[in-house]
């Protein structure tokens, strides 16, 4: 008997907009990207979350917001 579990993470870009400020590394424009992520186990959705990611358009670095 053999059991195979198939896990999958699906990320989809919902929207993009310009964020205030400049990149601390190169001074480029910062974009805010809304991403929906969904984890599945055997095609059944287990986890669903919407995140906002920031990145620079010139140097393509992902920026992390610190509080």
N, C-alpha and C positions, 0 to 999 in steps of 0.2 A: 504494500500500500504506500502510495507516494502522495504527499500533500504539498501543493505549491501555492504560496500566498503571493499575490501580485499587489504591490503597493505603487501608487503613482501620485505625484504632486503636479498639479496643473496651475500655472501662473498666467494671468491674463491682464494686460494693461487696460485700465478703464478710461483714464484721462491723464492729460499732461497740462501743466501751466507753469508760468514763470514764477519763481519764488523771490522774495525780497533779499537783497544782499548780494555779495560777490564771493567767489571761491577764495578761501584763505591761501591756497597753494599758487594759483596762477591769476586770480582776479577776474575769471570768466563769469558768465551768466549761469545762475543756478536754476535748474528745472525741478519741479516737484511732480512725481509720477505716482498715481494711485494704482495699486496692484491688488487684484483679487487672487488669493491662493486657496486651493482646495486639495485636501488629502483624500485619497480613495483607497479602499481595500477591497479587492475583487469587484471593482466597478461600483461599489457602494460608497457614497460620500460620508466621511467621518468628521471632517474638520473644515470649517470655512471661515476665512478672515480677510478683511480688507486692510492693507497697509499703505502708508505713504513713504516713498523712498525719494531721496534727494541725490542729484548728481550734477556735475559740472559739464557744460556743453563743450568747453575747450579741451580740458585734459581728461575727460571721461572718468573722473574719479567718483566713487560713491561717497557721499558725505553723510556723516552721522550727527544728528542733532543732540547736543548735550544740554541738559537743564541746569 
